[in-house]
Amino acid sequence: MSEQTIPYKIYLSEQEIPTAWYNVRADMKTKPAPLLNPGTCQPLTAEEMSGIFCEELVKQELDNDTAFIPIPQEIQDFYKMYRPAPLVRAYCLEKALDTPAKIYYKFEGNNTSGSHKLNSAIAQAYYAKKQGLKGVTTETGAGQWGTALSMACAYLGLDCKVYMVKVSYEQKPFRREVMRTYGASVVPSPSMETNVGRKILAEHPGTTGSLGCAISEAVEVAVSNPGYRYVLGSVLNQVLLHQSVIGLEAKAALDKYGVKPDIIIGCAGGGSNLGGLISPFMGEKLRGEADYRFIAVEPASCPSFTRGKFAYDFCDTGMICPLAKMYTLGSSFIPSPNHAGGLRFHGMSTVLSQLYHDGYMEAVAVEQTSVFKAAEQFARVEGILPAPESSHAIRVAIDEALKCKETGEEKTILFGLTGTGYFDLVAYQQYNDGTMTDYIPTDEDLAAGFAALPQVPGQE
């Protein structure tokens, strides 16, 4: 098919929005290791998990075998407000790079929350409402997840309590105000409102916080207040399940024009976007039906995949959450405050960690000044100001396209554009002013986090 017949934007029809989520675990030869009770080091039971998560979400979290899980009609109806999301052929970027590569990106910023996070937020809020709960608690890093959840809770009439990483709370006041406009209460984390927050502040005076800190506070509040449950915007199996709509739509759009990507690239913080984008393609690879090269891109300041250890660890800094086997820097690791993006979690999804460990994916860490250089180049030619998180994927997509220019190979590249960066202008200002710096943790920095990994039988 000639390039001229492939439009700049490929839209599916409303009737082509996925009606079932795809569960990549069903096709994994080695299933992700189970969550463990930190007290007993035994696999967490559904009953134990139901004290933290909504009952239906617990079922999804534990289901390693069902390939397709139907999307409730109410969630499908909500999706229609902003889905299907466009798949864009980056003709202008290709021309600017003078590359023979063909570049596509799946754009998830066409909603008020500004990112892909709404795909799971509405699902988790729906199940909370269906269970008859009063509200939910959560953490947020850069603010996209908190914004999405506040929108979903407002739509369904649920209370929403958000613990926002302090550095982002201060850098992104407008993101915070969007959450408040939708009715959420927003607290900078760590805070003096919780026992674990007070403990963290006592041990780390003046800390700018981390997702691990905020998770601890949100979980404490959820389990301490009847009628509330905790919800998470990344990392968990259930979240990757909901986000599979990204990859399902992307694959359907590419299939319409007979396009098969050679390289699929996504930014990686906890894994929600990357896992959602690659899931249906990874399923084909696991089943031996097709082959793709998958690249996870993470910040050099929080390099879970590229410098972390594959081990059981706490998902939170306060060490009150279950243990997950993942690539981790240690739950006590707190990224540098100068890291502008929201990819600040110390660990990675257990699903993606297992796939990476088994050799199905690659990973690369990039420095933030290089990331913002790519973001600026993309914005100037494609007309979208990308989120810092998304710009990690843009950086590597550009790098791979330039390799094609050197070799003359006509590879097809697909990357995930998770959202827009209009609430991230403090970071863009730092880059434009030349005050942005790169921080890469030393081996000694990481050793401190590794030394605090929990003692789990059979773990080195």
Secondary structure, DSSP 8 states (H G I E B T S, - for coil): --GGGS-SEE---GGGS-SEEE-GGGG-SS-----B-TTT-SB--HHHHTTTS-HHHHHHHH-SS-SEEE--HHHHHHHTTT-S--EEE-HHHHHHHT-S-EEEEEE---STT-BTTHHHHHHHHHHHHHTT-SEEEEEESSSHHHHHHHHHHHHHT-EEEEEEEHHHHHH-HHHHHHHHHTT-EEEEES-SSSHHHHHHHHHSTT----HHHHHHHHHHHHHHSTTEEE--SSSSHHHHHHHHHHHHHHHHHHHHTT---SEEEEE-SSSHHHHHHHHHHHHHHHTTS---EEEEEEETTS-HHHH-EEEEEESSTTS-S-EEEEEES-TT----TT--SS---SS--HHHHHHHHTTS-EEEEE-HHHHHHHHHHHHHHHS--B-HHHHHHHHHHHHHHHHHHHHT---EEEEEE-BB-TT-HHHHHHHHHT--------HHHHHHHHHT----TT--
